[in-house]
Structure formats: C-alpha cells, structure tokens
Amino acid sequence: MEDWFATDAVGERKVLRDQIKDRLIAAFVGRYWPLLSSFRDAADRAEAQRQVKEMLGTPATARVLLNLAALQEFHRLHEDALLAWLVPGTRSEVTRGALRFARDVWAPLRLARAVHDLAQDQLTVAGVEVGWFAEQRLVAMRNLRPWWPRRLYRRVETMVGSWPVQPVLLRDAVARAQRRHRLGPGRLGYLDYYQAATAYAYGLYGYLPVPPPSPEAEVAPIPPGDLGEDRRQHLLTEYAVIELQAALASAGSKVAGQVSLQATTQTGVASRLRSWIASSDPDFGRLRGSDEFRFLQLDLYQPMRSVLRRPENVTRIRIAAYVKKLLHDGAALLEQNWHQRCEPPWPGDVHDLIKWLDVDDRTWRLLARMAEDRAWYWLHRAEFCRLVTEAVELVYVADLRFPPPVPVFDELVIEKPDGLESLSRRDESVEARVDELTRHVDEVVQQVGRVTAKLSAATAEFGLATLRRVDAEGDRPGVEHLRAVCSRRAAHWQRVVDILSDDRLRVEFVDPVNIQLEP
C-alpha cells in the first residue's frame, strides 16, 4: 500500500509509476470483478467493475481487494501445481506444500488484517467507539462461496474472523498446512520453517500497531491491549524465533557458516537467509524490535558492536545510504580521472577532450535530473553507473569496487557521534534517528543538484561548445589550455565529493579477508 499510494515521485519516475498503476488497475478490474458480483446480468458485471476500480482508489478498501486477489491466485496455483508436475520443464522449488501454506495460512492471515483495518476505519469515521466487530468483516467474501470447496472456505472464514490472531489458532493452522504431527515434523525444509516464522511474525501486527506510512494511508489504531494480549504477543514471538532457528539450522552448511554480513562475500543459503531476515524482509518488522530477536542476532551473527533495535522499515535507510555512497564513489572516480588527464605527457588532443567533455556533460545533466527525485529512480542510478564506467578505465573502477553493493542494515553507522547515551535510549530513538538520516541524504542529494547547476554555468567558458567552435575554425589550443580544462573539471567533481563526504550515515563494509568462520 505504501508503494501503491506513494506521492513522492517526481519527473520520469512519476510518469512511469502512473503508467504502471493505470495498467495494473485495468488488469485488476478485468480479472477480479467477479469478487464483487453475483453473476446475474451484464449490468451487474459493469457495476462490479466500477466498484473494483473505486476500491483501488482508497487505501483501506484497496488492501482488502488486493489480499482477496492474492488469496484467489494462490488457490488457483495450488490447483494447477499438480498438473504442472506432468508437464516437462515446469518444475520449480515452489512445491504444492508451499502453495498450500500460502493458500491456507499466509493469504488468509493478511486478508484478516486488511478486513479488520477496513471495518475499524469505517466505524471510526462513523463516530462509533468499538473495539471489535463481528458480522461486517466477512461481507467482502460473500461471492467466494461458489468458487471454493466448503471445507476450504470454512478454514479461510475462521482465519479471517479472528484478527488479532490467536497464537494457538495460528499454530494449528500452520500444522495443518504443513502436515506436522506429534511424532515429528516430517520432511520439512528450511523454506517451510521460514514460512511458519513469517506467519507468526506477521501476527504481531495485531498486537503491536505501527504508525501509518503516509497520511494518505491512514488506518485507525486497534484498541489497547491487556495482559492476555501481552501473553499472546509473547507466544507469537517465541514461535517465530523457534521457527527461524530451525530454518537457519536446516539451511546451514560448512560453506554457509560465514558470520560476515557483507553482501559481496556471502556464499551459501544460510548466509543469504540471515541477511534477508535481519535487513530486508518487511514481515519481520515487529519481530525485530523484540528482545528475543536481539538475542537471536547475538547468537547467529556474533557482532563486534552492540545490536540495536531495528526500524520498522529498513529498506528506505539502506537505499539512502546506497545513494550517498554511489554518488560519492562515482564523483571520486571522475575527479581522479580528470586529474590523471592533466598529468604529463598529454594523453590526447582536442578531439579526445571533446569526447571526454561530452560524456562529462551528460553526467552533469543526469545528476541534475537525479537531484529532482532525490536519486530514487533506479534507472537514473543505473545510467549514472554506466556513464562513470564509460569515462573511467575499468581497472580503476574495479579498484574502488564501483558500483558498491546495497548495504545491509548492520553495515550502516546510524549512532549519534558522541555514543554516550544508554542502550535503552538509543532503542527508543532509532526510528527518529533513521528518519532524520534519510531526510539528511535527501537534502544532500538536492544540494548536489543545486551545485551542479552552478558548476555547469561556470564551465561555459571552457565548455564543450567552445572547443567544438575552436576545432571547427581550425585552431589548435595549446596543451596548457587543455590541461586547464581538465583541472577545472576535476575541481568541480571535488566539490561534489566534499558535499557527500560528511560523517552522517556512513557504510562500513566488512573486509573479506577478516571473515570469521563458525567453530
């Protein structure tokens, strides 16, 4: 929902986002109108299509519709998976067991939260003070009865009707979907344990509400909890941690036993899974703030520094740090490259300099476009990497490891400079600190854009157009004049490096030669 209703995109990214959203809305209207129709006549179908399009315009109703669509798709995939085994070349790691879990547990669990939030939002708008609701929560599923077998519908109905989910009910649903028995778990792989852990962790959203991601996606808060809810929260946390331990133990191997979280040195399933759990998967957002998860990190990662509570959204701060490092390293390479062109003996003539300046001017114009959207458009970042590698020799690009990998959360330095505050105070302020650093990077990127405009104007005297005119007139500038052009360009890129070289939100990659292996 945060991506569907995002309003922060500008420029090319906004145009592309709007086009994608329009195509997706048309696809959803054409495919999922039967969810809101009783199949009576053409007028009913047209009304259902209108309602689907209208539902996709409001966060609370769109969340219900998309989760209903996911539930229906998992049902279809589970039915088709058995036939797919008979078709050569269609087998994959997605087993019928994984699809059954998604159909019977995962999708109904998410739908339960969506329907609960929708009803809470409607009741709050109407001015009704109510903690729970009963009959209205299953209205959106009335047309699913003729689609599914009665037993499957009853299971989904039971799951949807119990949000916040009861830990025992969720545990029984997980056991049925994964065919777990008292005599043993059977042949369960690490993905089965991982799926169960995500379900338990997602159930925590019913007891630990989070602030809305944006004013447009506002959702009414759930009623305050009591001691019974504290116990259910503890049980869900305990179940999730146990399943994570089993998943990592099942995925472990001698090769995958590296403790390093460095993205470029990860080998093996377990190492990648640890990094994904700790720094990427959004479903573990509420679990990451618990003491049990912190102890799990200490056991698995053995970090050299204290493990702080992680923010709800770890992706945004990671991308902000990546943008800052990408622009800094790229500008440093271009500065070094222009300095090398100044050194004697002179490596080229006026035609070579014209080619160099053409690539450099394209890079400056791209930086200006990136600054408008705070470098959040991935295609701009990819084009920046291409222009840097076009201008700089590959040996220097490899020495600086450009482009850098997207850092995991453990590699970000987000503590305050003094480092004297207590661990508990830092836990309480981690969300505010992450938001502050993210805004700081956005401001720095925009500052780079403003500097780009000034430096582009300053290069007009020794710019590309001037050299082309001189070359067309048959003049041959002296070597000192050409070196002065290179020196000025290096100074401009040095200005960009200086802006991006502050100590806030640094990335400290783990040196591959210092990887610690498990005993």
C-alpha positions as CSV (number, residue, x, y, z in Angstrom):
1,M,0.0,0.0,0.0
2,E,2.9,2.3,0.7
3,D,4.0,1.9,-3.0
4,W,0.5,1.9,-4.4
5,F,-0.4,5.2,-2.9
6,A,3.0,6.9,-2.8
7,T,3.0,10.5,-3.8
8,D,6.7,11.4,-3.5
9,A,7.7,10.5,-7.1
10,V,8.6,13.4,-9.5
11,G,9.8,13.6,-13.0
12,E,10.4,10.5,-15.0
13,R,9.7,8.2,-12.1
14,K,6.3,9.8,-11.5
15,V,5.3,9.3,-15.2
16,L,6.5,5.7,-15.2
17,R,4.7,5.0,-11.9
18,D,1.4,6.5,-13.1
19,Q,1.6,4.4,-16.3
20,I,2.3,1.2,-14.4
21,K,-0.5,1.9,-12.0
22,D,-3.0,2.6,-14.8
23,R,-2.2,-0.7,-16.5
24,L,-2.4,-2.6,-13.2
25,I,-5.8,-1.0,-12.4
26,A,-7.1,-2.1,-15.8
27,A,-5.8,-5.6,-15.2
28,F,-7.3,-5.9,-11.8
29,V,-10.7,-4.6,-13.0
30,G,-10.8,-7.1,-15.8
31,R,-9.7,-10.1,-13.7
32,Y,-11.2,-9.6,-10.3
33,W,-14.6,-8.1,-10.9
34,P,-16.3,-11.5,-10.1
35,L,-15.3,-11.0,-6.4
36,L,-18.0,-8.3,-6.2
37,S,-20.6,-9.8,-8.5
38,S,-23.3,-12.3,-8.1
39,F,-23.2,-13.2,-11.9
40,R,-26.8,-12.0,-12.6
41,D,-26.5,-9.9,-15.8
42,A,-24.3,-7.6,-17.8
43,A,-25.4,-4.6,-15.7
44,D,-24.2,-6.3,-12.6
45,R,-20.9,-7.0,-14.2
46,A,-20.4,-3.4,-15.1
47,E,-21.3,-2.3,-11.6
48,A,-18.8,-4.8,-10.2
49,Q,-16.1,-3.4,-12.4
50,R,-16.9,0.1,-11.3
51,Q,-16.7,-1.0,-7.7
52,V,-13.4,-2.7,-8.2
53,K,-11.9,0.5,-9.7
54,E,-13.4,2.6,-6.9
55,M,-11.9,0.2,-4.2
56,L,-8.4,0.6,-5.7
57,G,-8.6,4.3,-5.0
58,T,-8.8,4.1,-1.2
59,P,-6.0,2.5,0.9
60,A,-8.3,0.5,3.3
61,T,-10.5,-1.0,0.5
62,A,-7.6,-1.5,-1.9
63,R,-5.8,-3.5,0.8
64,V,-8.8,-5.8,1.1
65,L,-9.2,-6.2,-2.6
66,L,-5.5,-7.0,-3.3
67,N,-5.5,-9.6,-0.5
68,L,-8.6,-11.2,-1.8
69,A,-7.0,-11.3,-5.2
70,A,-3.9,-12.9,-3.7
71,L,-6.0,-15.5,-1.9
72,Q,-7.8,-16.4,-5.1
73,E,-4.5,-16.7,-7.1
74,F,-2.9,-19.0,-4.5
75,H,-6.0,-21.2,-4.7
76,R,-5.6,-21.4,-8.5
77,L,-1.9,-22.0,-8.3
78,H,-2.3,-24.8,-5.8
79,E,-4.9,-26.5,-8.1
80,D,-2.6,-26.1,-11.2
81,A,0.6,-27.3,-9.4
82,L,-0.4,-30.9,-9.5
83,L,-1.0,-30.8,-13.3
84,A,2.3,-28.8,-13.7
85,W,4.2,-31.9,-12.5
86,L,3.1,-33.8,-15.6
87,V,4.4,-31.1,-17.9
88,P,8.2,-31.3,-18.7
89,G,10.2,-28.3,-17.8
90,T,7.7,-26.7,-15.4
91,R,9.1,-28.0,-12.1
92,S,10.5,-25.5,-9.6
93,E,11.4,-25.1,-5.9
94,V,7.8,-23.8,-5.2
95,T,6.2,-27.1,-4.0
96,R,2.5,-27.8,-3.5
97,G,3.2,-27.7,0.2
98,A,4.5,-24.1,-0.1
99,L,1.4,-23.1,-2.1
100,R,-0.9,-24.9,0.3
101,F,0.7,-22.9,3.2
102,A,0.2,-19.6,1.3
103,R,-3.4,-20.5,0.5
104,D,-4.5,-21.7,3.9
105,V,-2.4,-19.6,6.2
106,W,-0.4,-16.8,4.7
107,A,-3.0,-15.2,2.4
108,P,-5.9,-15.5,4.9
109,L,-3.8,-14.0,7.6
110,R,-3.1,-10.9,5.6
111,L,-6.7,-10.7,4.5
112,A,-7.8,-10.8,8.1
113,R,-5.7,-7.8,8.9
114,A,-7.0,-5.9,5.9
115,V,-10.6,-6.6,6.6
116,H,-10.1,-5.7,10.3
117,D,-8.5,-2.4,9.4
118,L,-11.2,-1.6,6.8
119,A,-14.0,-2.2,9.4
120,Q,-12.1,-0.2,12.1
121,D,-11.7,2.6,9.6
122,Q,-15.3,2.7,8.7
123,L,-16.5,2.5,12.3
124,T,-14.2,5.3,13.4
125,V,-15.3,7.6,10.6
126,A,-18.9,7.0,11.6
127,G,-18.1,8.0,15.1
128,V,-18.7,4.6,16.7
129,E,-16.4,3.7,19.5
130,V,-16.0,-0.1,19.2
131,G,-13.1,-2.4,19.9
132,W,-14.2,-5.4,17.8
133,F,-16.7,-6.2,15.2
134,A,-18.4,-9.4,14.1
135,E,-20.7,-9.7,11.1
136,Q,-19.4,-7.0,8.8
137,R,-15.8,-8.4,8.5
138,L,-16.8,-11.2,6.1
139,V,-19.0,-9.1,3.8
140,A,-16.2,-8.8,1.2
141,M,-16.0,-12.6,0.9
142,R,-19.7,-13.3,0.2
143,N,-19.1,-14.1,-3.5
144,L,-16.2,-16.6,-2.8
145,R,-18.6,-19.3,-1.6
146,P,-19.4,-20.7,-5.1
147,W,-15.7,-20.6,-6.1
148,W,-14.2,-22.8,-3.4
149,P,-15.0,-26.1,-1.7
150,R,-16.9,-25.7,1.6
151,R,-14.1,-27.0,3.8
152,L,-11.6,-24.6,2.3
153,Y,-14.0,-21.7,2.6
154,R,-14.6,-22.5,6.3
155,R,-10.9,-22.5,7.0
156,V,-10.5,-19.1,5.4
157,E,-13.5,-17.8,7.2
158,T,-12.2,-18.9,10.6
159,M,-8.8,-17.3,10.0
160,V,-10.3,-14.0,8.7
161,G,-12.7,-13.8,11.6
162,S,-10.0,-13.9,14.3
163,W,-7.8,-10.8,14.0
164,P,-5.7,-10.2,16.1
165,V,-4.9,-13.8,15.6
166,Q,-4.9,-16.2,18.5
167,P,-1.4,-17.9,18.7
168,V,-2.9,-21.4,19.3
169,L,-5.3,-21.0,16.3
170,L,-2.4,-19.9,14.1
171,R,-0.2,-22.7,15.3
172,D,-2.9,-25.3,14.4
173,A,-3.4,-23.7,11.0
174,V,0.4,-23.9,10.4
175,A,0.4,-27.5,11.5
176,R,-2.4,-28.5,9.2
177,A,-1.0,-26.7,6.2
178,Q,2.5,-28.2,6.7
179,R,1.2,-31.6,7.8
180,R,3.0,-31.5,11.1
181,H,2.4,-34.3,13.5
182,R,3.2,-35.1,17.1
183,L,5.5,-37.9,16.0
184,G,7.8,-35.4,14.2
185,P,7.8,-32.6,11.7
186,G,8.3,-34.9,8.7
187,R,10.3,-33.8,5.7
188,L,10.3,-30.0,6.2
189,G,12.9,-27.9,4.5
190,Y,14.3,-24.5,5.6
191,L,11.6,-22.7,3.5
192,D,8.9,-24.4,5.4
193,Y,10.3,-23.3,8.7
194,Y,10.8,-19.8,7.2
195,Q,7.2,-19.6,6.0
196,A,6.0,-20.5,9.5
197,A,8.2,-17.9,11.1
198,T,6.9,-15.1,8.8
199,A,3.3,-16.1,9.7
200,Y,3.9,-15.8,13.4
201,A,5.9,-12.6,13.0
202,Y,3.1,-11.1,10.8
203,G,0.6,-12.0,13.5
204,L,2.4,-9.5,15.8
205,Y,1.0,-6.6,13.8
206,G,-2.3,-7.3,15.6
207,Y,-0.8,-6.6,19.0
208,L,1.9,-4.0,18.1
209,P,0.3,-1.5,15.8
210,V,2.6,0.6,13.6
211,P,2.1,4.2,12.6
212,P,0.7,4.7,9.0
213,P,3.5,5.0,6.3
214,S,1.9,8.2,5.0
215,P,-1.1,10.5,5.7
216,E,-2.8,9.1,2.6
217,A,-2.6,5.5,4.0
218,E,-4.1,6.3,7.4
219,V,-5.5,3.4,9.3
220,A,-7.4,3.6,12.6
221,P,-5.5,2.2,15.6
222,I,-6.6,-1.0,17.2
223,P,-7.9,-1.0,20.8
224,P,-5.3,-1.0,23.6
225,G,-4.2,-4.4,24.7
226,D,-4.5,-6.1,28.1
227,L,-2.4,-8.7,30.0
228,G,-3.9,-11.5,27.9
229,E,-2.7,-9.8,24.7
230,D,0.8,-9.4,26.2
231,R,0.9,-13.2,26.7
232,R,-0.3,-13.8,23.1
233,Q,2.3,-11.4,21.8
234,H,5.0,-13.3,23.8
235,L,3.8,-16.7,22.4
236,L,3.8,-15.4,18.8
237,T,7.3,-14.0,19.3
238,E,8.5,-17.3,20.8
239,Y,7.0,-19.4,18.0
240,A,8.6,-17.1,15.3
241,V,12.1,-17.3,16.9
242,I,11.9,-21.1,17.2
243,E,11.0,-21.4,13.5
244,L,13.8,-19.0,12.5
245,Q,16.3,-21.1,14.4
246,A,15.0,-24.3,12.7
247,A,15.1,-22.6,9.3
248,L,18.7,-21.4,9.7
249,A,19.8,-24.8,11.1
250,S,18.2,-26.6,8.1
251,A,19.8,-24.2,5.6
252,G,23.3,-24.2,7.3
253,S,26.4,-25.7,5.7
254,K,30.1,-25.5,6.2
255,V,30.4,-23.1,3.3
256,A,27.4,-21.1,4.5
257,G,28.8,-20.8,8.1
258,Q,30.3,-17.4,7.5
259,V,29.3,-14.8,10.1
260,S,30.0,-11.9,7.8
261,L,27.0,-9.9,6.7
262,Q,29.0,-8.4,3.8
263,A,26.8,-8.7,0.7
264,T,29.7,-9.2,-1.7
265,T,31.2,-12.1,0.3
266,Q,28.0,-14.1,1.1
267,T,28.1,-17.7,-0.1
268,G,25.6,-20.3,0.7
269,V,21.9,-20.3,1.5
270,A,22.2,-19.7,5.3
271,S,24.3,-16.6,5.0
272,R,21.9,-15.0,2.5
273,L,19.0,-16.1,4.6
274,R,20.5,-14.4,7.7
275,S,21.0,-11.2,5.8
276,W,17.5,-11.2,4.4
277,I,15.9,-11.8,7.8
278,A,17.9,-9.2,9.5
279,S,17.9,-6.4,7.0
280,S,15.3,-6.9,4.3
281,D,12.1,-8.9,4.9
282,P,9.4,-6.4,5.9
283,D,7.3,-9.1,7.6
284,F,9.7,-9.3,10.4
285,G,9.3,-5.6,11.2
286,R,7.5,-6.1,14.5
287,L,9.7,-9.0,15.5
288,R,13.0,-7.2,15.0
289,G,12.2,-4.9,18.0
290,S,11.8,-7.8,20.5
291,D,14.5,-8.9,23.0
292,E,14.1,-12.5,21.7
293,F,15.1,-11.4,18.2
294,R,18.0,-9.4,19.6
295,F,19.3,-12.5,21.4
296,L,18.9,-14.5,18.2
297,Q,21.1,-11.9,16.4
298,L,23.8,-12.2,19.1
299,D,23.8,-16.0,18.8
300,L,23.9,-16.1,15.0
301,Y,25.9,-13.0,13.9
302,Q,28.3,-12.5,16.9
303,P,28.7,-8.8,16.1
304,M,31.6,-6.8,17.4
305,R,29.3,-3.9,18.4
306,S,26.0,-3.8,20.3
307,V,22.9,-4.9,18.4
308,L,20.3,-2.1,18.5
309,R,16.6,-2.4,17.8
310,R,15.9,-2.1,14.0
311,P,13.5,0.3,12.5
312,E,10.2,-0.8,11.1
313,N,11.2,0.0,7.5
314,V,14.9,-0.9,6.9
315,T,14.7,-0.6,3.1
316,R,14.5,3.2,2.9
317,I,17.5,3.8,5.1
318,R,19.5,1.2,3.2
319,I,18.7,2.8,-0.2
320,A,19.5,6.3,1.2
321,A,23.0,5.1,2.3
322,Y,23.5,3.3,-1.0
323,V,22.6,6.5,-3.0
324,K,25.0,8.6,-1.0
325,K,27.9,6.1,-1.4
326,L,27.1,5.6,-5.1
327,L,27.3,9.3,-5.9
328,H,30.3,9.8,-3.6
329,D,32.3,6.9,-5.2
330,G,31.3,7.9,-8.7
331,A,32.3,11.5,-8.2
332,A,35.6,10.5,-6.6
333,L,36.4,8.3,-9.7
334,L,35.6,11.1,-12.1
335,E,37.7,13.6,-10.1
336,Q,40.7,11.2,-10.1
337,N,40.2,10.5,-13.8
338,W,40.4,14.2,-14.7
339,H,43.5,14.7,-12.6
340,Q,45.2,11.8,-14.4
341,R,44.3,13.5,-17.7
342,C,46.2,16.6,-16.5
343,E,49.4,14.8,-15.8
344,P,52.2,14.9,-18.4
345,P,52.7,13.6,-21.0
346,W,49.4,14.9,-22.5
347,P,47.4,11.8,-23.4
348,G,45.3,13.2,-26.3
349,D,44.4,16.1,-28.5
350,V,41.4,18.4,-28.8
351,H,39.2,15.7,-30.3
352,D,39.8,13.4,-27.3
353,L,39.0,16.3,-24.9
354,I,35.7,16.9,-26.8
355,K,34.8,13.3,-26.4
356,W,35.6,13.4,-22.7
357,L,33.7,16.6,-22.1
358,D,30.6,15.1,-24.0
359,V,30.5,12.2,-21.5
360,D,31.1,14.6,-18.6
361,D,28.3,17.0,-19.6
362,R,25.9,14.1,-19.9
363,T,26.8,13.0,-16.4
364,W,26.2,16.5,-15.1
365,R,22.8,16.7,-16.7
366,L,21.9,13.3,-15.3
367,L,22.9,14.5,-11.8
368,A,20.5,17.4,-12.1
369,R,17.7,15.0,-13.0
370,M,18.6,12.7,-10.2
371,A,18.5,15.6,-7.7
372,E,14.9,16.4,-8.6
373,D,13.8,12.9,-7.4
374,R,16.5,12.5,-4.7
375,A,18.1,9.7,-6.8
376,W,15.3,7.3,-6.0
377,Y,14.7,6.3,-9.6
378,W,16.6,3.1,-10.2
379,L,17.1,3.8,-14.0
380,H,18.9,7.1,-13.2
381,R,21.2,5.3,-10.9
382,A,21.9,2.7,-13.5
383,E,22.6,5.3,-16.1
384,F,25.0,7.1,-13.7
385,C,27.0,3.8,-13.2
386,R,27.1,3.4,-17.0
387,L,28.4,6.9,-17.6
388,V,31.1,6.6,-14.9
389,T,32.4,3.3,-16.3
390,E,32.4,4.8,-19.8
391,A,34.6,7.7,-18.6
392,V,37.0,5.8,-16.3
393,E,39.2,2.9,-17.2
394,L,37.9,-0.4,-15.8
395,V,41.0,-1.1,-13.8
396,Y,40.3,2.0,-11.6
397,V,36.6,1.1,-11.4
398,A,37.5,-2.3,-10.1
399,D,40.0,-1.0,-7.5
400,L,37.3,1.2,-5.9
401,R,34.7,-1.6,-6.2
402,F,32.3,0.5,-8.2
403,P,29.3,0.4,-8.2
404,P,29.1,-0.5,-4.5
405,P,26.6,-3.1,-3.3
406,V,23.4,-2.1,-1.5
407,P,24.5,-2.3,2.2
408,V,22.6,-4.4,4.8
409,F,21.4,-2.6,7.9
410,D,24.3,-4.0,10.0
411,E,26.8,-2.1,7.9
412,L,25.2,1.3,8.4
413,V,26.6,3.7,11.1
414,I,23.5,5.4,12.5
415,E,24.6,6.0,16.1
416,K,25.0,9.6,17.2
417,P,28.5,10.9,17.2
418,D,29.1,11.0,20.9
419,G,27.9,7.5,21.5
420,L,27.4,8.2,25.2
421,E,23.6,7.6,25.5
422,S,22.3,4.4,27.0
423,L,21.2,1.4,25.0
424,S,17.6,1.8,26.0
425,R,17.5,5.5,24.9
426,R,19.1,4.6,21.6
427,D,16.4,1.9,21.2
428,E,13.7,4.4,21.8
429,S,15.1,6.9,19.3
430,V,16.1,4.6,16.5
431,E,13.0,5.3,14.4
432,A,13.5,9.1,14.7
433,R,17.2,8.7,14.0
434,V,16.6,6.7,10.8
435,D,14.1,9.3,9.6
436,E,16.5,12.1,10.4
437,L,19.3,10.5,8.4
438,T,17.1,9.6,5.5
439,R,16.0,13.3,5.2
440,H,19.6,14.4,5.5
441,V,20.6,12.3,2.5
442,D,17.7,13.6,0.5
443,E,18.8,17.2,1.3
444,V,22.4,16.4,0.4
445,V,21.4,15.0,-3.0
446,Q,19.3,18.1,-3.7
447,Q,22.3,20.2,-2.7
448,V,24.4,18.3,-5.2
449,G,21.8,19.2,-7.8
450,R,22.0,22.9,-6.9
451,V,25.8,22.8,-7.1
452,T,25.5,21.1,-10.5
453,A,23.6,24.0,-11.9
454,K,26.2,26.5,-10.7
455,L,29.1,24.4,-12.0
456,S,27.5,23.8,-15.3
457,A,27.3,27.6,-15.8
458,A,30.9,28.0,-14.7
459,T,32.1,25.6,-17.4
460,A,30.6,27.6,-20.2
461,E,33.9,29.4,-20.9
462,F,35.9,26.2,-21.3
463,G,33.0,24.0,-22.2
464,L,32.2,21.6,-25.0
465,A,30.6,24.2,-27.3
466,T,33.6,26.4,-27.1
467,L,36.0,23.6,-28.0
468,R,33.9,22.5,-30.9
469,R,33.8,26.0,-32.3
470,V,37.6,26.3,-31.9
471,D,38.1,23.0,-33.6
472,A,35.7,23.9,-36.5
473,E,37.6,27.1,-37.1
474,G,40.8,25.1,-37.5
475,D,42.5,26.5,-34.4
476,R,44.6,24.2,-32.2
477,P,44.5,25.1,-28.5
478,G,47.8,24.7,-26.6
479,V,48.4,21.8,-24.2
480,E,48.3,24.1,-21.2
481,H,44.9,25.3,-22.2
482,L,43.6,21.7,-22.5
483,R,45.2,20.8,-19.1
484,A,43.4,23.8,-17.6
485,V,40.1,22.5,-18.8
486,C,40.8,19.1,-17.2
487,S,41.9,20.7,-13.9
488,R,38.8,22.7,-13.7
489,R,36.6,19.7,-14.3
490,A,38.5,17.8,-11.6
491,A,37.9,20.7,-9.2
492,H,34.1,20.6,-9.9
493,W,33.9,16.9,-9.1
494,Q,35.9,17.5,-6.0
495,R,33.2,19.9,-4.9
496,V,30.6,17.1,-5.2
497,V,32.8,14.7,-3.3
498,D,33.2,17.3,-0.5
499,I,29.4,17.6,-0.2
500,L,29.0,13.9,0.1
501,S,31.9,13.3,2.5
502,D,30.2,14.1,5.8
503,D,30.3,11.5,8.6
504,R,26.5,11.1,8.8
505,L,25.2,7.7,7.7
506,R,28.4,6.0,6.7
507,V,28.7,2.5,5.4
508,E,31.3,0.2,6.9
509,F,31.7,-2.9,4.8
510,V,33.3,-6.0,6.3
511,D,36.7,-6.7,4.9
512,P,36.5,-10.1,3.1
513,V,39.9,-11.1,4.5
514,N,38.6,-10.8,8.0
515,I,35.7,-13.1,7.7
516,Q,35.1,-15.1,10.8
517,L,34.1,-18.7,10.5
518,E,31.9,-20.6,12.9
519,P,33.9,-23.1,15.0
